[in-house]
Amino acid sequence: MGLANIENVMTRLKEIQHWGSLSVEKVAEGVNVAFRNAQELYDEAEILFQHGRFARAASLAVLSIEEVGKVFLLPLLLTTTNQKDLRLIWKGYRNHKHKNNHVHLQMTKGAQQPITRHSIPPLASSDRWSDGMEDLKQIGFYTDCTYTKDWGIPSDAIKKAGAAQVMKIASNSLTKYHGLDSFGSFPFLQIWSKHARGIMDMNEDQKHAAFIAVFDEAEKASLIEPGSREAMEAFLK
């Protein structure tokens, strides 16, 4: 493919991207497509890991984490018809760093050591976490010159232990989604759309009440495990 053709493809991609609202059916489809791709990326990362390609495996694992992040962003499209808000949601959907925030708490509980000798920042905030994961992904793909004027190659920067740690995070993210299969289902998203409409303009108390209402109705409809409402209520406190 020539340079001109590549530029045409890139221009066309921006032209065909959707920035507006979606139906419940289309959001459900998007959630499940994102999860399918996340699983495929993780499976490919495992193949690379088993063949000793630890840096590339880590980077693909980060991509898998980002795809799972879409699962939690897409339902927000059902909460508003405001074009400014919709565009903001889609920007988050297409922003790599924004999509991996969903595992920040999971990571802070499980990781006490830095993943590589490079600059994975202390996991004190979701912003620093996102920057660190983005850096890790880039380190796993590309060579670079450091501030010490040393050249870094991915295979030297990310070893087996570091890659295994990121793989575990990605695996946990996928497992977590499996526990919320109904989150991407049409019935659950219908309930979500009913109670969460306007959530972006709510104060914290109103947001909490909306989440509780969603989980309460979903649990009564046997769409989620018994006790999920109580667990959500405890989480929001």
N, C-alpha and C positions, 0 to 999 in steps of 0.2 A: 504494500500500500504506500503510495507516494505521499509526500508532505502535504500537497494540496488536498488530497483525499482525506487525510487525517484531519486537517483543518475544517473541511466540510462536515465531517462526522461530528466534531466537537461543536461546531456552530449549530448543526441540526439538533443535537442533544438538548442544548439550551432552549431551542425553539419549541421542542415538543414536550418539555417538562410541564406538568400540571401544577398550578398554584392555587386552585380554588377548592371548593367544598367537594365532599364525596358522600355517596349514600352509605347507609349502614352495611349493605351488601359489599360494596367496594372496599370499605375499610376492613371488613372481616377478611376479604380476599387478600388485601395488602399485608395484614398482620401475618397470615399463614404463609404467604410467599416469602416474607422477610425471615420467618423462622426456618422455612425450608432451606433458604440460602445460607443462613447461619449454620445449620447442621452440616450442609455440604462443605462449607469453608472449614469447619472443625474437622470433618472427616479427612479432608485433604491435608490439614495441618498434622493430623496423626500419622498419615503416610510419610510425610517429610520427617517427622520426629523419629519414626521407627528406622528411617534410613540415615539418621545422623545429621540431617539438615536442620539444626536446632534454631538458627536465626530466622530462616524463612518460616519455620513452623510457628515461632512466636509471633511473627508479623501476621500470618494468616489467622492465628488465634485472636489477635486484636481485631481483625476484620470481622470475625465471627461475633465477638462481643458487640461491635458497633451495629451489626445487623439485628441482634437481639434488642438493642436499644430502640429500633424502629417499632418494635412490638408495643412499647410503652408510649410512643409519641403519636402514632397514627390515630388512636381513639380521641385525641384532643380535637381532631378535625370535626368531630360530631358535636362539639360544645359551642360552636360559634358560626355565624355567617358573616362576621365582620372581615372584610378583605385584608385589612392590615393584620389582624390576628391570624388569619389563615396563612398569609405569606410568612409570618413569623414562625408558625408551626412547620411549614415546609422547609424553611431555611434551617431549622433545627434538625429536620429529617435528613437533610443533605449535608449537614455539618458533621465532620468526623468526630471532633472532640466532644460535641454536645451529646452524641449518641452513646458514649461509654460511661456517662455519669451514673447509669442505673446500677452499676456494680461497685460504686465507690464505698458504700458502707460494708458490703461483703468483703472487699479487699482490706479495708482497715481492720476488720476483725481477724483476718487470717494471715496477714503478711507483716512480719516484723523486720525482715531484711530486704535491702534493695535488690531488685531483680537483676541488674547488671552493674558493671563498674561505671557505666555511664550515668547520666543525670536523671534517674527516676526520682522526682522530688519527694520530700516527706509527704505522706498522705494526710495532710492536715485539712485540706479543703478539696471540694469536687473540682475546682478550677485547676489546682495543681495536679490533681489526679489525672484529669483529662489531658493536660499538657504532657505529663509523664508517659501516658499510654501512647499519645501521638508520637512522642520522641522515640519510644521503644519500637513502634511500627516502622518508623523511618530508618532507625539503626539496623533493623533486621533486613532491610532491602538494599540499602545504599552504602557506598564508601563515603568518607568525609575526612576533612583535615581538622584536627582539634586545635584548641588554643595553645597547646604545647608544640604545635607544628608536626605532630605525629599523624600518620595516616591510619584511619580505622577501617577495618573490613568486617562485615557482619559476622562471619564465622569466628572471628577472634573476640568480638564484643559480647555475644550471647552464647553461653554454653548450655549444656544439658539441664543443669539445675534451674537456671533462670527460665529457659523455655518451658520446663515442666511446670513451673509455678504459674506461668501465664496460661498454659493449657488447662490447668486445674480451674482457674478462674472462668475460662470460657466454658468448660464442661459444667461447672456449677450454674452458670447463667442459663445454659440450655436445660439443665435439670429443673431449675427454678421455673422456667416457662412450662415444662411438662406438668408441673403442679398447678398451673393456671391455664390449662388447655381451653377452658371455657372463655377465657379473656378475649380470645379471638373469634368466638362463636357469634353468630347472628343474634341469638336470644340475649346473651350477656350484653352485647353492644347496644341492643335496643334499650335495655334497662339503663345502661350507662348514659345513653343519649337523653333519656327522659330526666334523669336526676342531675346530670352534670352540665346541662345547658347553661352557658354563661359563667362557667367556673373560673375563667381567666379574669373576670371582673369581681369575683367574690373576695371577701376578706378571709382570713385563716379559719375562723370559726365556721363560716358558711361552707368553705371548701371541705372541712372535716365532716360537717353534717351531710354534705352531698355524697362523700365517699361512704359514709356509714349507711346512708339510704340505699346506695347501689348494692353494697354487700349484703344488706339485710334482705332486700327483695330477691337478689340472686340466690342467697342461701335458702330462702323459703321456697324458691322454684327448683331447688335441688341442682342448681347449675354449678355450685361450688361446694367444697367440703364443709360439713357441719363444724361450727366453731370459727369459720373464716371471718364472720362479722366481728366476733369478739376479738379475734387476733388483730384485725384492722383497727378496731377501736383502741386497743392497747398500743399499737404501733404509732397512732396519731397523737397519743398523749405526750 
